[in-house]
Amino acid sequence: MSTRSPSPGSGARGQVREDLDVWSVSRLNLTIRDKLQGDRSLQGMWLEGEVFNVNYHTSGHVYFSMKDGQSAISCTFFRGANQKYKHIRLINGMQILAGGGVSVYAPRGNYQFNVTRVMLAGEGELRLKIEEVKRRLQSEGLFEAERKQLLPELPVTVGIATAPTGAAIRDVLRTIERRYPTMNVLLAPCTVQGDSAAASIIEAIEALNHPDFAVDVIIAGRGGGSFEDLLAFNEEGVVRAFANSVVPIISAVGHEIDHPLCDLAADVYAPTPTGAAELAVPIFENLAEQIEDCGLRLKVALRNRYRNEKARLERIFQSRVYTNPQSMLEDRLQRLDYLSRELRQATQNKLNGAGQRLQRFDALPMLYEKNLRKKANRFSLAEERLQNFSPLGTLKRGYSVVRNADKDVIRRAGDASKGDRLEILLGEGSLQVQVEEVNE
């Protein structure tokens, strides 16, 4: 059996491979993708360029490229994002602004730009400015739901801020005439397009808010138009006028896709001036039917109330209380007599019981005397015993008590010395003596 020794260089090559940081291609692509997507400066950015190689896929995704004078980049516009931009059809050669972020398609290692928003380059800067105004006003709370006012259910005067000529005012007046022919309408004419439109719209809204006009609801807007035609309703001053209106205001800018900022600031917005008139003004025939229905129900309610009250009065007139009011007292007087008898009987029973208990104490004086004599005899016996055992009693029988100057009792002769002065307590009185001789 023969063994084959390794070639001189094979072990070295294995050791060198173990020392290398070897990655797979997938790991590299995924790491690059994560790095790019994690870089905040490469996300939420905008690209401007020319569109080419547009491909609308059957899946709903849109694939295209963007280029400028020196470079190009592949772009993806996924279905979930492009559904809101169906009104913009991408074609080769179109100049656009695309918002999104950089990513990597890991299976092929291609880096691309994932698009989430699209604007035509001509209006892109204007839209960016509008977005900036929107963010600022939103941060101030101008679009909050708490600021919204409810529309009146039955307005008396409707104010309209729009151009005096045009489709919008005709549609609103036609709708109001159809729904409520006698409605008061007050028009504040204004310019809705052009450089002076913003100031004119603001002035019209402020005029309709004047208390002298007693306007109940305001319709402010215009008919449809292009993005540029609607710019006045994105102006900050106009949006603030909508938000600050004391009278409930409806934004009625005819449009299909984008909402101007005045829609967010108004109390209610309608897609068209006609829709705004329908929101502001009720249908007269419906109100008349409701009033008639309410009248019928009121008649029925009054008739039922009359019948019920009449029946109640008849029951009162036929009642014993009404025909004989004294009967209200008879039962109570009888009840009072019954309670008086019960009270007298209960009082008599209490007195009788107390008298019986008092009779038990007739022998009390005799018992007291007997008990007193018994106690006196016990007291005399105790007194006699006390006298017998009392030191004073002993002294009276001829005994005496000898005490020294310190009041200590002398019990033995040795407790005294010659010359001591002693006190002798007798049955009656005491003696002061001096010791002449001690005999133990």
Secondary structure, DSSP 8 states (H G I E B T S, - for coil): -------TTHHHHHHHHHTS----HHHHHHHHHHHHHH-GGGEEEEEEEEEEEEEE-TTS-EEEEEE-SS-EEEEEE-HHHHGGGTTS---TT-EEEEEEEEEEETTTTEEEEEEEEEEEHHHHHHHHHHHHHHHHHHHTTTT-GGG-----SS-SEEEEEE-SSSHHHHHHHHHHHHH-TT-EEEEEE---SSTTHHHHHHHHHHHHT-GGG--SEEEEEE----TTTTGGGGSHHHHHHHHT-SS-EEEEE--SS---HHHHHSSEE-SSHHHHHHHHS--HHHHHHHHHHHHHHHHHHHHHHHHHHHHHHHHHHHSHHHH-TTHHHHHHHHHHHHHHHHHHHHHHHHHHHHHHHHHTTTTHHHHHHHHHHHHHHHHHHHHHHHHHHSHHHHHHTT--EEE-TT--B--SGGG--TT-EEEEE-SSSEEEEE------
